[in-house]
Amino acid sequence: MVKEKKESLCPVAKKCGGCQLLHMNYKKQLAWKKEQTAQLLKPYGRLEGIIGMEKPEHYRCKVHAVFGRDGKGNIISGTYQAKTHKIVPVEKCLLENEKADMIIATIRKLVKSFKIKIYDEDTGYGLLRHVMIRVGYETGQIMVVLVLRSPILPSKNNFIKALIKEHPEITTVVINVNDQKTSMVLGKSQQVVYGPGYIKDRLCGMEFKISPRAFYQVNPPQAQRLYEKVIEYADLSGTETVLDAYCGTGTIGMIAAPHAGHVIGVELNRDAVRDAVAGAKENRISNIRFYQADAGELAVEIAEEGDQVDVVLMDPPRTGSSEKFLKALTVLKPKKIVYVSCNPETLVRDLKYLCGNGYQMKKGVAVDMFPFTDDVEVVCRLDRIK
Ligand code: SAH
């Protein structure tokens, strides 16, 4: 029964495995996520609720398709079957931006007529490996990244021309070269073949520049709600020194800057930092500085210099924060910490550390950034108690 319903919503649901909650209606999904999160956080504090979407379909503004051939030699594109390197062909996905799926379909058609070789993971031969598409939610700008095994795309100009002709809304095309036998999608070198090489999007009244490799939330309208919560929880007065750790392209720090005295952003990814610096300039924010560094190392440095940090906003990857960073926080002693987490399990691990070292969780809220999947995003506010 459950299986039947799942497959009527998506023909490849079972093989793809990406939508773990497809058998629940959206209201149920929200209730389930809220309950799971509330239980996990219970030892530390109360969850205020969950912020859901009005229309939960097709929210993914970043879409990735791996290219290959099926048993009959037909060109297919889609996603890897969970824990394998088998390609599940995807034509329409409930989560992905519909325009992006249409562009991918066009690329499937064009590679056939242009006789572009499809990469074969087993032999290492062939050219086209992946296509990645990013769509600006507010701006509608679209970036297409063609991931190739080697830099030369035969009939490149005509191929790009044909693609743009069918989808004039594409604003930039980038060729990325990945010649490694790896499960990473993007390789190191890239070449802009059309447009500026990045797209722009707007969130919370700010404009952000997004390059192929930079991190940017895949669900921008929910990201906006998430960031609004971060600002509400940070409750800034306009004078504080704020550390935005794991800042990506600087979104949270830039949104916080008008409410703060001074913001320091730290991020490991060089491209993201470059985008952040350019973004601050374009948004005319002068009270923010970005550092390309490990968040833990920078926090230790700030602590050693004896500089003061009043509020920490942190948004680490799924693995959570490092012990180095958390330890540095207990030396820096910010009055407030707003922790944004995409993995409640590592959040709970880090809360245990912080709550055992002078902090108390004041409140928390879940934000549904990834409808139909079992992922949930959480924002927590912690206050220093000693
Ligand atoms: N706050 C941003 C990005 C959060 S994603 C936003 O909302 O858009 C987490 C970010 O942490 C990624 O950009 C990743 O590159 C970065 N990161 C991962 N490990 C890190 C480390 N040790 N130090 C600093 N940044 C790190």
Boltz pocket constraint, residues with backbone or C-beta under 6 A from the ligand:
constraints:
  - pocket:
      binder: B
      contacts: [[A, 215], [A, 216], [A, 217], [A, 245], [A, 246], [A, 247], [A, 248], [A, 249], [A, 250], [A, 251], [A, 252], [A, 266], [A, 267], [A, 268], [A, 269], [A, 272], [A, 293], [A, 294], [A, 295], [A, 296], [A, 315], [A, 316], [A, 317]]
      max_distance: 6.0
